[in-house]
Amino acid sequence: MEPQVRFIIACPRSGSTLFMRIFAESPVCAVTSRLILMGKAGSGNSFSPDYSILEDPSSHKVFKSAMDSGKPFLVSKEELGNNTRKGECLCDICPHPSAYSMVRPVFLIRDPVRVFDSWKQVGWTDAQSLTDCYINVSRMLHEAPSDAVSCILYEKLIQEPHTEIERICRHWGVPFADTMLSFKHSFGSSFLYQNDRERTIYCEEKPLGLFTTVEAKSSVERDVPYHNLLSNAEKDSIEKNAGLIYLSCWKDDVLRLRDVLTKKSWIGFDLDDTLHEFRCSSGQATTKVLEQICERYGIAMGVLKEEYATILKAKTANAFSDGKTSTDYRRDRFTSILAYFSMPPDHEFMEQLLESYEATLTASLELKCGALDLLSCLKALNKKIVVMTEGPQDAQERTIQALGINNYIDFLATTNKFGCTKIDGLFPKVLQHLSISPEEIAYVGDNEQRDMEPAMAEGIFSIHFAETKHVALNTTPPRINTLRKLQYILSDEH
């Protein structure tokens, strides 16, 4: 009996090799990859797809190997390429309607921000190629007969692998077994290869660290490392070109979130590391100050940074809730670092350090990807905006002014002004001050302990902004990794 061919179609670095490992554990599946993309590799300088597996499968080398193994299914990972100039990104994996019916393709979609971060980690830097991959996948998905295709989100796969793989098995007619999610075969050992080059890539060379994570794990890994290689401009470009395509695959969750947020009259935000890059700007300001101390007193930078980190942790433990000004807090920290190394008080030098810190901080302020457009979108929806943040009131007022977002914010609430931290009552005090109930507001913040937990404890609908985590719109709280995604969820642009 001839095996039935099944395709998993994906942009590179979307998790398709994980699919290979999962289905290689099935006793009824032979697994291969890139029959169309690499079938004619080496036959010339230009790229040309190889459709022989679709046109005459019984004559195909890999198909024959699958048939000889007695496996009733041949599952092929059909990735697009990563070089649009060669035509690899826009090639048609299923060139005619009958191909969809034959291979019943599953489209694996992953957050393009995380995909491009993974691309850059292995040295692929062409964002246009990534965009073309997503446009092509979207085109194929929408052109295909609805009963012949299925779509799976990588983020849902790693979150609920049993549910998602069982669903795909039903679509393909493959018997599901729990053992498929526990990897016993060594990586690549049971795959079928159409040529020695493919075998070498998977089993010997493993170029660019392409298979590092999937090879090392014995089951589906939920927390794949984020490399943090994208600038805000790169994130924004990726979101603008491919973000809506990705979010369309979360359609039901997007509609649910939009419905929830539409009913809120207020939207609250944390400020530092939610609306802007505080950690980066404060780090630059601190480095500038420590460099001046190093230059004046000859103290090694490494020693200065280590001690300053200790001082900063101790001095900010009360989250600036004792009412001092930003200058008071900074002077206290700088005095402590100088005193630790037994440096004499110097009023003129201290003023120089304070001015340097403020100037460097202000010059390096940067909004998060999509922040300004999100605030503008909320105002267009007639929402009121409150910022609830830990920090000195005067410094946070200067920050929103310097960032150019002060006109969007209806109220700025700081721990400094209200005299309590986020975990010790800031949220209920702000609600009382604004005369609103928890049901009238949604809140966005980056810290689970200091944002999500206290806000949700008050009954506030909360959204976790977690740049290093996977998107999860179906969890409590929902999780996003760019503010641009939240704008798209709100704006009904799908």
C-alpha positions as CSV (number, residue, x, y, z in Angstrom):
1,M,0.0,0.0,0.0
2,E,1.4,3.4,-1.0
3,P,1.9,5.9,1.8
4,Q,-0.2,9.1,2.0
5,V,1.8,12.3,1.7
6,R,1.3,15.0,4.3
7,F,2.9,18.5,4.3
8,I,3.8,20.8,7.2
9,I,4.4,24.3,5.5
10,A,6.3,27.0,7.4
11,C,8.6,29.9,7.3
12,P,12.2,28.8,8.4
13,R,12.8,29.0,12.2
14,S,9.1,28.5,13.0
15,G,9.3,25.2,14.8
16,S,8.9,22.8,11.8
17,T,11.9,20.7,12.8
18,L,10.1,20.1,16.1
19,F,7.2,18.7,14.0
20,M,9.6,16.3,12.4
21,R,10.8,15.0,15.8
22,I,7.2,14.6,17.0
23,F,6.0,12.6,14.0
24,A,9.2,10.6,13.7
25,E,8.1,9.0,17.0
26,S,4.9,7.8,15.4
27,P,5.1,4.1,14.3
28,V,3.0,4.9,11.2
29,C,4.9,7.9,9.9
30,A,8.0,8.2,7.8
31,V,9.4,11.8,8.1
32,T,11.4,13.8,5.6
33,S,12.0,17.5,4.7
34,R,12.3,20.1,1.9
35,L,11.4,17.9,-1.0
36,I,10.1,20.9,-3.0
37,L,12.7,23.5,-1.9
38,M,15.8,21.3,-2.2
39,G,14.8,18.6,-4.7
40,K,16.7,20.4,-7.5
41,A,19.5,21.8,-5.3
42,G,22.8,21.7,-7.1
43,S,21.3,21.5,-10.5
44,G,22.1,25.1,-11.3
45,N,22.6,28.6,-9.9
46,S,18.9,29.6,-9.9
47,F,16.3,28.2,-7.6
48,S,13.6,26.0,-9.1
49,P,11.0,24.1,-7.0
50,D,10.8,20.3,-7.4
51,Y,7.2,19.1,-7.7
52,S,8.0,15.5,-8.5
53,I,6.6,14.3,-5.1
54,L,3.2,15.8,-6.2
55,E,3.3,14.8,-9.9
56,D,4.7,11.3,-9.7
57,P,5.1,10.2,-6.0
58,S,5.6,6.5,-6.8
59,S,8.8,7.4,-8.7
60,H,10.2,9.6,-5.9
61,K,13.2,8.2,-4.0
62,V,11.9,9.3,-0.6
63,F,8.4,8.0,-1.3
64,K,9.9,4.6,-2.3
65,S,11.9,4.5,1.0
66,A,8.7,5.3,2.9
67,M,6.8,2.6,1.1
68,D,9.7,0.1,1.7
69,S,9.5,0.9,5.4
70,G,5.8,-0.1,5.5
71,K,4.8,3.3,6.9
72,P,1.3,4.4,5.7
73,F,2.2,8.1,6.0
74,L,5.0,10.2,4.6
75,V,5.2,13.6,6.5
76,S,7.4,16.2,4.9
77,K,8.5,19.5,6.4
78,E,8.1,21.9,3.5
79,E,9.9,25.1,4.5
80,L,10.2,28.2,2.4
81,G,13.7,29.5,1.9
82,N,15.4,32.5,3.6
83,N,16.5,34.3,0.4
84,T,13.8,36.1,-1.5
85,R,16.3,37.2,-4.2
86,K,16.6,33.6,-5.3
87,G,12.8,33.1,-5.3
88,E,12.8,30.8,-2.3
89,C,10.4,32.8,-0.2
90,L,7.6,33.2,-2.7
91,C,7.6,29.8,-4.3
92,D,4.3,27.9,-4.4
93,I,4.5,24.7,-2.3
94,C,1.1,23.5,-3.6
95,P,1.0,24.8,-7.2
96,H,-2.5,23.5,-8.0
97,P,-5.8,22.9,-6.1
98,S,-5.4,19.1,-6.3
99,A,-2.1,19.3,-4.4
100,Y,-3.9,20.7,-1.4
101,S,-6.3,17.8,-1.4
102,M,-3.4,15.3,-1.8
103,V,-1.1,16.5,1.0
104,R,-3.7,18.1,3.3
105,P,-1.1,20.8,4.4
106,V,-0.8,22.1,7.9
107,F,0.5,25.7,8.1
108,L,2.7,26.3,11.1
109,I,2.7,30.0,12.0
110,R,5.0,31.6,14.6
111,D,5.3,35.2,15.9
112,P,7.4,37.0,13.3
113,V,9.2,39.0,15.9
114,R,10.5,35.8,17.5
115,V,11.2,34.2,14.1
116,F,13.4,37.2,13.0
117,D,15.2,37.1,16.3
118,S,16.0,33.5,15.6
119,W,17.0,34.3,12.0
120,K,19.5,36.9,13.3
121,Q,20.9,34.5,15.8
122,V,22.0,32.2,12.9
123,G,23.1,35.1,10.7
124,W,20.1,35.7,8.5
125,T,19.4,39.4,8.4
126,D,17.1,40.1,5.4
127,A,13.8,41.3,6.9
128,Q,12.2,41.5,3.4
129,S,12.8,37.7,3.0
130,L,10.9,37.1,6.2
131,T,8.1,39.4,5.1
132,D,7.8,37.6,1.8
133,C,7.6,34.2,3.6
134,Y,4.7,35.4,5.7
135,I,2.9,37.0,2.7
136,N,3.4,33.7,0.8
137,V,2.2,31.5,3.6
138,S,-0.9,33.8,4.1
139,R,-1.6,33.6,0.3
140,M,-1.4,29.8,0.2
141,L,-3.5,29.5,3.4
142,H,-6.3,31.7,2.0
143,E,-6.2,30.2,-1.5
144,A,-6.5,26.6,-0.3
145,P,-9.8,24.7,0.0
146,S,-10.8,25.2,3.6
147,D,-11.5,21.5,4.2
148,A,-8.0,20.5,3.0
149,V,-5.9,22.7,5.2
150,S,-5.3,23.4,8.9
151,C,-3.3,26.1,10.7
152,I,-1.4,25.7,13.9
153,L,0.3,28.4,16.0
154,Y,3.7,27.5,17.3
155,E,2.9,29.3,20.5
156,K,-0.2,27.1,21.1
157,L,1.8,24.0,20.1
158,I,4.4,24.5,22.9
159,Q,1.7,25.6,25.3
160,E,-0.6,22.6,24.8
161,P,1.3,20.0,22.7
162,H,-1.1,17.1,23.4
163,T,-4.2,19.1,22.2
164,E,-2.6,20.6,19.2
165,I,-0.8,17.5,17.9
166,E,-3.9,15.4,18.4
167,R,-5.9,18.0,16.4
168,I,-3.4,17.8,13.5
169,C,-3.4,14.0,13.6
170,R,-7.2,14.1,13.1
171,H,-6.8,16.4,10.2
172,W,-4.2,14.1,8.6
173,G,-5.9,10.8,9.5
174,V,-2.8,9.8,11.6
175,P,-3.4,7.8,14.8
176,F,-2.3,9.9,17.8
177,A,-0.3,8.4,20.6
178,D,1.1,10.1,23.8
179,T,4.5,8.6,23.0
180,M,4.9,11.0,20.0
181,L,5.6,13.8,22.6
182,S,8.5,12.0,24.2
183,F,11.5,11.8,21.9
184,K,13.3,8.4,22.0
185,H,14.9,8.4,18.6
186,S,18.2,10.3,18.4
187,F,17.9,13.5,16.3
188,G,17.8,12.8,12.6
189,S,18.4,9.1,12.9
190,S,15.0,8.0,11.7
191,F,14.4,10.8,9.1
192,L,14.4,9.9,5.4
193,Y,16.7,12.0,3.1
194,Q,16.4,12.7,-0.6
195,N,20.2,13.1,-0.9
196,D,23.5,12.9,1.0
197,R,23.6,16.7,1.3
198,E,20.3,16.8,3.4
199,R,21.6,13.9,5.5
200,T,24.8,15.7,6.2
201,I,23.0,18.9,7.2
202,Y,20.8,17.1,9.8
203,C,23.2,14.4,11.1
204,E,26.7,15.9,10.7
205,E,27.2,19.6,9.9
206,K,24.1,21.0,11.7
207,P,25.1,24.4,10.4
208,L,24.7,27.7,12.2
209,G,23.3,25.9,15.3
210,L,20.0,25.4,13.4
211,F,18.9,22.4,15.5
212,T,20.5,23.2,18.9
213,T,17.2,23.4,20.9
214,V,15.2,20.8,19.2
215,E,18.1,18.3,19.2
216,A,18.9,18.8,22.9
217,K,15.4,18.3,24.2
218,S,13.6,15.0,24.8
219,S,10.1,16.7,24.7
220,V,8.5,19.9,23.5
221,E,10.3,22.8,25.1
222,R,8.0,25.7,26.3
223,D,10.7,28.3,27.0
224,V,12.9,28.6,23.9
225,P,15.5,31.3,24.6
226,Y,14.9,34.8,23.2
227,H,18.1,36.4,21.9
228,N,17.0,40.0,22.1
229,L,18.7,40.9,18.8
230,L,16.1,43.2,17.4
231,S,16.0,47.0,17.7
232,N,12.6,48.7,18.3
233,A,12.7,49.9,14.6
234,E,13.2,46.3,13.4
235,K,10.4,45.0,15.6
236,D,8.1,47.8,14.3
237,S,9.0,47.0,10.7
238,I,8.3,43.3,11.2
239,E,5.0,44.0,13.0
240,K,3.8,46.4,10.3
241,N,4.6,43.9,7.5
242,A,3.8,40.5,9.1
243,G,2.1,41.2,12.4
244,L,-1.5,41.3,11.1
245,I,-0.9,38.0,9.3
246,Y,0.2,36.4,12.5
247,L,-2.6,37.8,14.6
248,S,-5.2,36.6,12.2
249,C,-4.4,33.1,13.3
250,W,-5.4,34.1,16.9
251,K,-8.7,35.4,15.5
252,D,-11.1,34.1,18.3
253,D,-8.8,35.3,21.0
254,V,-8.3,38.7,19.3
255,L,-12.0,39.2,19.1
256,R,-12.5,38.2,22.7
257,L,-9.8,40.6,23.9
258,R,-11.1,43.4,21.7
259,D,-14.6,42.9,23.2
260,V,-13.2,43.1,26.7
261,L,-11.1,46.2,26.1
262,T,-13.8,48.0,24.1
263,K,-15.9,48.0,27.3
264,K,-13.3,49.7,29.4
265,S,-13.4,53.4,29.8
266,W,-9.8,53.6,31.2
267,I,-6.6,51.9,30.1
268,G,-3.7,51.9,32.5
269,F,0.0,51.4,31.8
270,D,3.1,50.9,33.8
271,L,5.8,53.4,32.5
272,D,9.3,52.1,32.9
273,D,10.1,49.2,30.6
274,T,6.5,49.1,29.4
275,L,6.0,52.3,27.5
276,H,9.7,53.1,27.2
277,E,13.2,51.6,27.4
278,F,13.9,52.6,31.0
279,R,16.4,49.9,31.7
280,C,18.5,50.9,28.7
281,S,18.4,54.6,29.3
282,S,19.0,54.4,33.1
283,G,21.8,52.0,32.4
284,Q,23.5,54.5,30.0
285,A,23.1,57.3,32.5
286,T,24.6,55.2,35.3
287,T,27.5,54.1,33.2
288,K,28.2,57.8,32.3
289,V,28.3,58.7,36.0
290,L,30.5,55.7,37.0
291,E,32.9,56.5,34.1
292,Q,33.3,60.0,35.6
293,I,34.0,58.6,39.0
294,C,36.4,56.0,37.5
295,E,38.3,58.8,35.6
296,R,38.5,61.1,38.6
297,Y,39.5,58.5,41.3
298,G,41.0,55.6,39.3
299,I,38.5,53.0,40.7
300,A,38.0,50.1,38.3
301,M,34.6,50.2,36.4
302,G,33.9,46.6,37.3
303,V,34.2,47.2,41.0
304,L,32.1,50.4,40.7
305,K,29.3,48.7,38.9
306,E,29.2,45.8,41.3
307,E,29.0,48.1,44.4
308,Y,26.5,50.5,42.7
309,A,24.2,47.6,41.9
310,T,24.1,46.7,45.6
311,I,23.5,50.3,46.6
312,L,20.7,50.7,44.0
313,K,18.9,47.6,45.2
314,A,19.0,48.8,48.8
315,K,18.0,52.4,48.0
316,T,15.1,51.6,45.8
317,A,13.6,48.9,48.0
318,N,10.7,51.2,49.0
319,A,9.9,52.0,45.3
320,F,10.4,55.7,45.9
321,S,7.3,55.9,48.1
322,D,8.8,58.2,50.7
323,G,8.2,61.4,48.8
324,K,11.7,62.6,47.9
325,T,12.6,64.2,44.6
326,S,14.6,62.4,41.9
327,T,17.6,64.6,42.7
328,D,17.5,63.5,46.3
329,Y,17.4,59.8,45.4
330,R,20.3,60.2,42.9
331,R,22.4,62.3,45.3
332,D,21.9,59.7,48.0
333,R,23.1,56.9,45.7
334,F,26.1,58.8,44.4
335,T,27.1,59.9,47.9
336,S,26.9,56.2,49.0
337,I,29.1,54.9,46.2
338,L,31.8,57.6,46.9
339,A,31.6,57.0,50.6
340,Y,32.1,53.3,50.1
341,F,35.4,54.0,48.4
342,S,36.3,56.6,51.1
343,M,36.2,59.5,48.6
344,P,35.9,63.0,50.2
345,P,32.7,65.0,49.7
346,D,32.9,67.3,46.8
347,H,29.8,69.5,46.1
348,E,31.0,70.7,42.7
349,F,31.7,67.1,41.5
350,M,28.4,65.9,42.9
351,E,26.5,68.5,40.9
352,Q,28.4,67.5,37.8
353,L,27.4,63.9,38.4
354,L,23.7,64.8,38.8
355,E,23.7,67.0,35.7
356,S,25.4,64.3,33.7
357,Y,23.0,61.6,34.8
358,E,19.9,63.7,33.9
359,A,21.3,64.8,30.5
360,T,22.3,61.2,29.5
361,L,19.0,59.7,30.7
362,T,17.0,62.3,28.8
363,A,19.0,62.0,25.6
364,S,18.7,58.2,25.6
365,L,14.9,57.9,26.2
366,E,13.2,55.7,23.7
367,L,9.6,54.6,23.4
368,K,8.8,50.9,23.0
369,C,7.8,49.5,19.6
370,G,4.3,50.8,18.8
371,A,3.8,52.8,22.0
372,L,2.9,56.1,20.4
373,D,0.5,54.6,17.9
374,L,-1.1,52.5,20.6
375,L,-1.8,55.6,22.7
376,S,-3.1,57.4,19.7
377,C,-5.4,54.5,18.9
378,L,-6.7,54.5,22.4
379,K,-7.5,58.2,22.2
380,A,-9.3,57.7,18.9
381,L,-11.4,55.1,20.8
382,N,-12.2,57.8,23.4
383,K,-10.3,55.9,26.2
384,K,-8.8,57.7,29.1
385,I,-5.2,56.8,29.9
386,V,-3.6,56.5,33.4
387,V,0.0,55.7,34.0
388,M,0.6,53.9,37.3
389,T,4.3,53.6,38.0
390,E,7.0,53.3,40.6
391,G,9.3,56.3,40.7
392,P,9.8,59.9,41.7
393,Q,6.9,62.1,40.5
394,D,9.1,64.8,39.1
395,A,11.3,62.4,37.2
396,Q,8.3,60.6,35.7
397,E,6.7,63.9,34.7
398,R,9.9,64.9,32.9
399,T,10.0,61.4,31.3
400,I,6.6,61.5,29.7
401,Q,7.3,65.1,28.6
402,A,10.6,64.1,26.9
403,L,9.0,61.1,25.3
404,G,6.3,63.2,23.8
405,I,3.4,61.3,25.3
406,N,2.2,63.8,28.0
407,N,-0.8,64.9,25.9
408,Y,-2.1,61.4,25.7
409,I,-2.0,60.8,29.5
410,D,-5.0,61.8,31.5
411,F,-3.4,61.0,34.9
412,L,0.0,60.1,36.1
413,A,0.1,58.1,39.4
414,T,3.4,57.4,41.0
415,T,4.3,55.5,44.2
416,N,6.1,58.7,45.1
417,K,3.0,60.8,45.0
418,F,0.6,58.3,46.6
419,G,3.1,57.2,49.3
420,C,2.8,53.4,48.7
421,T,4.2,50.8,46.4
422,K,2.4,48.8,43.8
423,I,2.4,45.7,46.0
424,D,1.2,47.7,49.0
425,G,-1.9,49.4,47.8
426,L,-1.2,51.7,44.8
427,F,-3.8,50.2,42.6
428,P,-6.8,50.6,44.9
429,K,-5.7,54.1,45.9
430,V,-5.6,55.2,42.3
431,L,-9.0,53.7,41.5
432,Q,-10.4,55.6,44.5
433,H,-8.7,58.8,43.4
434,L,-10.2,58.5,39.9
435,S,-13.6,57.4,41.3
436,I,-13.7,54.3,39.1
437,S,-14.3,50.6,39.7
438,P,-11.9,47.8,38.7
439,E,-14.4,46.8,36.0
440,E,-13.9,50.1,34.2
441,I,-10.2,49.7,33.6
442,A,-7.7,47.4,32.0
443,Y,-4.0,47.5,32.9
444,V,-0.8,46.7,30.9
445,G,2.5,46.1,32.7
446,D,5.8,44.2,32.3
447,N,6.4,42.8,35.8
448,E,4.4,39.8,37.0
449,Q,5.0,40.4,40.7
450,R,4.7,44.2,40.8
451,D,2.1,44.7,38.0
452,M,0.1,41.6,37.2
453,E,-0.4,40.2,40.6
454,P,-1.5,43.3,42.5
455,A,-3.6,44.6,39.6
456,M,-5.4,41.3,39.2
457,A,-5.9,41.0,42.9
458,E,-8.0,44.2,42.7
459,G,-10.1,42.6,39.9
460,I,-8.5,44.7,37.2
461,F,-8.3,43.0,33.7
462,S,-4.6,42.9,33.0
463,I,-2.4,42.2,30.1
464,H,1.2,41.1,30.6
465,F,3.7,42.9,28.4
466,A,6.6,40.4,28.3
467,E,9.1,41.1,25.5
468,T,11.2,37.9,26.1
469,K,8.2,35.5,26.3
470,H,6.0,33.9,23.7
471,V,2.7,35.5,22.8
472,A,-0.2,33.9,24.6
473,L,-3.6,35.6,24.0
474,N,-5.5,32.6,25.5
475,T,-4.0,32.7,29.0
476,T,-4.8,34.6,32.2
477,P,-3.4,37.2,32.0
478,P,-3.1,37.4,28.2
479,R,0.5,38.0,27.1
480,I,1.9,40.2,24.4
481,N,5.5,41.0,23.4
482,T,5.1,44.3,21.6
483,L,2.7,47.2,22.1
484,R,2.1,47.2,18.3
485,K,0.2,43.8,18.8
486,L,-2.1,45.4,21.3
487,Q,-2.8,48.3,18.9
488,Y,-3.7,45.7,16.2
489,I,-6.0,43.8,18.6
490,L,-7.8,47.0,19.4
491,S,-8.0,48.6,15.9
492,D,-10.1,46.0,14.0
493,E,-7.7,46.0,11.1
494,H,-7.9,42.2,10.4
